[in-house]
Amino acid sequence: MVRRRRPLPEVGELVMATVDTVFDRGAYVLLDEYGGIEGYVPIGEVSSSWVHNIRDFLREGRKVVLKVIRVDERKGHVDLSLRRVTDKERKEKLLEWKRAQRAEKLLELAAERLGKTLDDAYEEAGWIMEDAFGEIFAGFEVAAMEGEISLIKAGVPEKWAKILAELAKAYIEISEVKISGILQLTSKASDGVERIRKALMSAIESLKNHNVKYRIYTIGAPRYRIDIIAKNYQIAEAALSVAVKAALNAIKELGGEGSFTRI
């Protein structure tokens, strides 16, 4: 079962859950990433509209994405919401869940080859990969591209790194993803065009240490599009965030104004 390092989730976190028992006033669920501990979804957190039949939204055995709204650490009690999860959040969490499942299967295969348990795999390699790459599967993606040396540099023991890299290359097909956004940059100064150019150059400079492809171009002043192409969404999102921050900080320092819209 896909797992987390913490015994309980945090408020605001998105979690995968299996609906266990449904009542008229709410439903009990099992948190898949937290050892199957129980959580509760009150009727008021099922939908923003009137709920005629709660089973139209939550049915026993169904997998659902929920948002944590309260955690009682002393009692180990977790309250959750279905209605507060946006469509975008649901899609992103389902993708994260699928990636985590694939990562765990690869850890399991590595453990079998080394005569270890899945718990050993997480403790001796998985959590190290999560710390280094943000998520375990991202570590496998890097290993598929760069080999075992990338895992060794991250702190994974050599015996694990060798097997994990072999599995990554055998089971992971690397494809590129693309994300985009629109920067709006303005300056009322007499040399405003030059100041905007400098802000855009700041964004370009910020991307030089990121393993991504990028394109920044005008779509009609004062709007400038940023396209980021990377091996996975995590890398792309991180690079986009850095570039946007660099451009907005630069235009502000130069006396102009800026904003960003994701598309």
N, C-alpha and C positions, 0 to 999 in steps of 0.2 A: 504493500500500500504506500502510495506517495506520502511523504512525511515532511514535517517542519521541525526545526530545532527547538522551538519554544513549546512548552506544554499547552499554552492557550493562545488564541489569536489576539490581535490588538483591535481596539475600536477603530472603525473606518476601513478595516481590511476586507478584501473580497475573499470568500472561501467557497470551496466546492463542498456540497453536502448531499446526502441521500435522505429523502423523506422517509421517516420511520412510521410515525403515527399521526393521523389527521383527526382533529376534533372540530366542532362547530366554531370554537373561539380561537383556534390556533393550530399549530402543528409542531411536533417534535421531529428534529432531524439529527442525523449523525454526521459529524464533521470529518470528511474523508482524509484530510491532510493532518489531522490531529488525533490519530489513533481511534477514530470513531466515537469521540466524546459527544455527549448529547447537547444540543442547542434548541432554542425555542423561537418560533416565529409567531408573534401574536397576530390576531386577525387584522388589527389596524395597520400592520406592516406588510400585508399581502399585496394590496393594490391601492392606488391613489383614487380609484373609483369605487362605487358600491360593489361589495362582494356578495353576490346572491348565493353562490355555492363555492366554498373554499376549495373544493376538489377540482374546480375549473382551473386552478392555479397550482395547487400542490396535491400530488397524489402519491400514495405509498410506493416506494421503490424508485421514484423518479430522481434523477440527478439535477440539481439546481445550483445556480450561482447566487449567493447571498452576501449581504453586507453586514458586518458586525456593528451593532449599535450600543451594546452594553456588555461589560465583562465583570463578573464578580470573582476575583481571583481566590478569595477565601473559600467560597462555596464551589468554585469551578463551574459557575453558571454563565452561559453565553446567550444573549438575546440577539436575534438577527432580523434583517429586513429583506424582503423581496422587492418591494415597490421602490426602494431607493437605489436599485441597481439599474444603470442606464444600459441601453442596447450596446453602446460602445464598450462599456465596462464588461458586459457579459461576454462579448466576442473576444475581448482581450484575455479575460480570465480562462475561457475555454481553450484558447490557444496555449496559454501558459500551462494549463493542466495537461494538455496533450503532450507538450514538450517535456514536462516533468515525468509523465508516465514513460516516455521513450527513454529518458535519462535513467530512470530507475531500472528499466529492463536491461540496459547496457551495463549498469553497475552490477546487476545480478549475474549477468554472464561473466563479467570479469571476476567476481567473487568465486564463482564455480571453478574457473580455471586456476585460481590461486588457492583453492581449498579453504575459502573464507566464507563468512556469512554475509548477508545483505547489510546487517547492522555494521559489520566490519567495513564494508565498502563505503558506507556513508561516513563513518567516523574517520577512516584512514585516507579517503580520497574525495568523496562527494562534497563534504562541507568545505574542504579546501578549495575545490573548484567553484563552489558557490561564492565564497569570499573573493576569489580572484577574478571571476568573470561575471558575477551578478546572478547567475543561475547555473545549475549543473549542466544543462543541455548546451548552453552557450560555450561552456568549456569543451564539450565534445565537438562542437562545430569548429572551434579554433584548432583542436587537435587533428581534426580531419583535414584541415588546410595546412597546418604547420608541423604536425607530427608530435612525438612524445616530448620533444624539448620544450614546447610551450607549457606542458603540464609540469614538467620538472622545475622550470623557472617559477611557476606559480606555487611550488612547494609540495606537489604531489610526489610521494616516494617513487623511486625509479621503477620498482617492480610493478607498481600499479600503473604508472604512466605508460609503460611499454604496452601492456595489455589493453588499457583504455584507448590508446591511440590506434592500435590495430583494429579494435572494434569500431571506433569512430570512422575510420577509413572504409571499413567493410559495409557499414550500415547507414551512413549519413551521406546524402547527396547534397552538396552545397549549391544553393541557388541564391540569387541576389534579390533584394527587396528595394523598393523606392518609396520615399516619403517626401512631401513637399509642403511649402508654406509661403505666405506672402508678407514681405516686409514693406511697411509704408514709412518712408523717411522724408522729412521736410526740413527746410532751412530757409529763413527769411533774410539771411545775410546776402550781401552783394556777390559773394563767392560761394553761394549755397550749393551749386552743382559740384564744386570741388570738395566741399565738406561731406556731401553725400557719398561721393566717390571714395573718400577716405574711410567712411563708416563701412562701406561695402568691402573695401580692402581689409579692414580689420576682421570682418567675418571670414574672408578667404584665408588670411594668415592664421586664424584660430583653427582652421581645418587641416593644416599641414601635418600635424602629428596624429591625425586620425586616419585609420585604414579605410577610407571611403572615397568614392567618386562624387564629385559635386558640380553643380552648375548654378551660377547666380546671374540673373539677367533681368532687364527691364521688361515689363509688360504694359508699360505706359506710366511715365512718371506721375506721381511719386511712388508707384508700386513696383516692387522688385521680387521676383520669384526665386526661391531657393529649392533646388532639387538635390536630395541626398540619396546615393545608391550605396548599399552596403550588403554584407553577407547575412545579416539578420536585423530584425527590427530594433533590438536593444542597442546595437552599435550605431544604427542610423539615428535613433532618437537621441542618443547621447551627443552625437556630432551636430545634429540640428540645434539642440539646446545650446551648445557652446557657440555656434555661429551666430545665432539670434542674439544671445546675450552680448557678444562682442560688438555686433552692429548697433544695438540699442544703446549700449554704454558709450560707444564712440560718438554717435550722433548727439547724445545728451551733453557730453563733454565739449562738443563743438558748437553748442548753443542751439541745436535743432531739436526736433521731436521725432519720435518713432513709435511704431506699434507693430504687432505681429499677429497674423491669423493663420491657423493651420488649415490646410485643405486636403 
